[in-house]
Amino acid sequence: MAFGEGRGNKRTSTSSYASTISMVVFVALCVIGVWMLSTNSFIPSQITQATTRTVIAETERSDVSASSNGNEEPEPTKPESDEHPTFQDNPGKLPDDAVKSEDEQQKSAKEKTNSKAGDEGERQNQKQETETQQNNEKENKKNDEGQVKEVVKEFEKEQKEQREEDAGSQPGNNKGTQEQENVQGKDMQDVKQGQDQDSNTDVTYTDATKEELPLEVGKRYASQKSKNQENGQQQQQQEEQNLKSEENGQQQQDDQNSKNEENGQQQQQEDQNSKNQENGQQQQQEGQNSKNEENGQQQQQQQEDQNSGKEESGQQNMENNNMVNDENVKEQKNMKDENGQEDEQSTTKEENVEQQQAEQNDEKKQEGAGASGFGSGIPKESAESQKSWKSQATESKDEKQRQTSESNNADSIMTGKAWELCNATAAYDYIPCLDNEEAIKKLTSRGHFEHRERHCPEDPPTCLVSLPEGYKESIKWPESRDKIWYHNVPHTKLAEVKGHQNWVKVTGEFLTFPGGGTQFIHGALHYIDFLQQSVKSIAWGKSTRVVLDVGCGVASFGGFLFERDVIAMSLAPKDEHEAQVQFALERKIPAISAVMGTKRLPFPSRVFDLIHCARCRVPWHNDGGMLLLELNRMLRPGGYFVWSATPVYQKLEEDVQIWKEMSALTKSMCWELVTINKDKLNGIGAAIYQKPTTNECYEKRKHKKPPMCKNNDDSNAAWYVPLQACMHKVPTNVVERGSKWPVSWPRRLQTPPYWLNSSQMGIYGKPAPLDFTTDYEHWKHVVSKVYMNEMGISWSNVRNVMDMRAVYGGFAAALKDLQVWVMNVVNINSPDTLPIIYERGLFGIYHDWCESFSTYPRSYDLLHADHLFSKLKARCNLVPVMAEVDRIVRPGGKLIVRDEANVIREIENMLKSLHWDVHLTFSKHQEGILSAQKGFWRPDTSQTST
């Protein structure tokens, strides 16, 4: 900023004196405020000091105008000056009068300094009084100067960062403020041009704070005026009139802003009074105040251009502004600490996220010992990362939009709700999306097992599923693989029909499982080893880790694959093979209820290392091979399909015809028939096929049937997407997923997939490979330090686990050394990270928690929900979600919730209404954690209708 030489010389002689006087006045104001609090107990402190500084600012503005313009506006100044001796002689006046008179004792001193050009005698009197105050506060001044310098640096740094992050966040507010300042600059231009150097010492705010003040203070005092008019306080009306003068004058804005910032508690009281009149605008006013102040330096140059008279005094203004803003920041921080609302009052939404991230990162470092281990530990999902990741909802955009019942009102807290039992035909085996009798009756066809597919109720049920009579806590793993309580799954039909094949037998009060199946009567382990011997490269537990078992029966194949360090997703429909999947889950073996019908299965493409079908009763050759082509979509390039069925080794006419058609189909799909081998012990045979790793065969086919899928067909789209009889090309680019086989297990668990690009932003905002590793390290720490020791969970009783909102599968990976398996659920509206979970040797499924899950009641020992419910609230009612949680957790099962503190409280209330035992709730930094256990309680009443 440039200055004229003449004016610059004059400033040189008095600038030091002016700066000193300004600091002295500032310190004196603080001392007088403390004195007022101690001597005028009848005046509320929050009103007294705030009003004091208001009148000081008004008086100073009036005197400056009078001295600069030949006393053009003497009327506002003289009455206030006359009150000064009145207050000293009559301390019993009304609080507003008393406050004003007391502050004018300070104001008068400042007036005499500002009136040097207008009234030399008055100026000398003020100088004497000011010097007296200087002597009294000399030591305090020195201390304050040191604090000012220290805070200046902090404020300037904070101001710069916030200006960069929030520039343009409220352009409407800033624009309105700038227009207001333009008017003020024009009205006061002549006044400012007439001010001399001494008056500059009283101007303590830059253009930034001057622009901020009228918007924030004007609203506050307009509300205060209305309130005082109702109470008959005429003196406040005079304050309001002075406020208008203040909005037209630069220096009074400065002192008023100083008042607001130096007296945080007083400002809060005024804001609260305004809030009562303005229906909750306090936070908006303070937020605008903070944002305008943060952007003040950007607006400073504009204001200087509009008010040429300020150019001469700008440098001194900046110096004094720094001192006052230092105190502003200091007092502002104190105020926020007292109210616990720092993020809401002084930062934008983006800054809130960053501050929460910083707090959570700090918490991660401290997590593990006592309460410090319960924070979220990692940043929230980055909004930017959403651009880099597709969600299952967008990938499945061709599917008909599902109807959901959405309700987000406070009644979802369900305290005191009269829960009822579901009145469904399926009774204690009720699966809402598979037992929707009303929807099934409306089907026009069942030829492709449409009646076994998902048909969710339009209104998700809020009823509770009953318990079978005589239900007991389930048997622990691994004993549960061999036997379960009969009364827990009281179905005997399979024992009658399949007992001779060693599926299941009734033995007293138990159902026992010899470990056999239709194709491996003499035990699953022998059959598993038989397959390994047939194709050495299968390499159970090393190369082959994740398996899909279609038509799994009671899942003995998957149950014994655990001994080979392999996990199998066992799949079967809810059909006439009564409760076969329920048997599997009660045995503590992973399984879901699903059918290969008309829609894709809810899994990504190219993720299973091996797919297995042992007499699975699926017509692979029908409909142009549509169902086998669905397996091709899910099978990893180079992966194996094991078909153990009668057409492979029997010569009956039907079997021969099926084998012929299957041979032609698999050849046209470019599947290589690796071997056909026979198991003499079990008297069966198995054909093992391998999917190609290149597109060379596809290109050489004479007959293009089945055809290749269109280029815009997304092979990952799997949520209610109709099946198509086509094939997707094999990825050949080395950076594409599926172009390479994963590294061997268990190394693949902790190795970022080769196709995660460092240029891609991860879910938490870091480069994707680093994001993956950070997530894994976080969950290892949380599990080992918190979940194992702090949650009151007996992990020996835990086997079936579900992560209701998995991201990279870090929680499941951290449980590797425990005897558990984890169903990783990726919500359809979340970034599609399920392929990453499979790549690291885990498994999972797509799902929408606004609908029921495809599993039997009482399936899981533990559910884990990390920031799930707060995200669901925007889409669906939490009451049916909690009813679903209650449905799929066993009595004695656990729930761990990590979420926002207010959501934790809501979930806690609902769990208590369900008679769950809430073991732990803890909140920190607006984040909370909850641990609860389900009991045996069920309501006494049932719904009147399904």
Secondary structure, DSSP 8 states (H G I E B T S, - for coil): ----HHHHHHHHHHHHHHHHHHHHHHHHHHHHHHHHHHH-TTS-HHHHHHHHHHHHHHHHHHHHHHHHTTSSS-TTHHHHHHHHHHHHH-TTS-HHHHHHHHHHHHHHHHHHHHTTTT-HHHHHHHHHHHHHHHHHTHHHHHHHHHHHHHHHHHHHHHHHHHHHHHTTSSHHHHHHHHHHHHHHHHHHHHHHHT--HHHHTT----HHHHHHHHHHHHHHHHHHHHHHHHTT-HHHHHHHHHHHHHHT-HHHHHHHHHHHHH-HHHHHHHHHHHHHHHTS-HHHHHHHHHHHHHTHHHHHHHHHHH-GGGGTTHHHHHHHHHHHHHHHHHHHHHHHHHHT-HHHHHS-HHHHHHHHHHHHHHHHHHTTSGGGGGS--S----TGGGGG--BHHHHTTTS---------SGGGG-TT----B---TTGGG--TTT--HHHHHT-S--TTSGGGS----SS----B----TT------TTGGGTEEEGGGS---HHHHHHGGGTS-EEETTEEE--S--TT-TT-HHHHHHHHHHH-GGG-BTTTB-EEEEES-TT-HHHHHHGGGT-EEEEEE-SSSSTTHHHHHHHTT--EEE---SSB--SS-SS-EEEEEEES----TTSGGGHHHHHHHHHEEEEEEEEEESHHHH---HHHHHHHHHHHHHHHHTT-EEEEEEEETTTTEEEEEEE--SSSHHHHH-SS--S-B--TT--TT--SS-B--S-B-----STTSTTSS----TTHHHHS--TT--TTSB-TTSSBHHHHHHHHHHHHHHHIIIIITTTS---GGG--EEEETT-SSSHHHHHTTTSS-EEEEEEETTSB--HHHHHHTT--EEEE-TTS--SS-SS-EEEEEEES-HHHHTTTS-HHHHHHHHHHHEEEEEEEEEEEEHHHHHHHHHHHHHTT-EEEEEEEETTEEEEEEE--S---S-B-S--
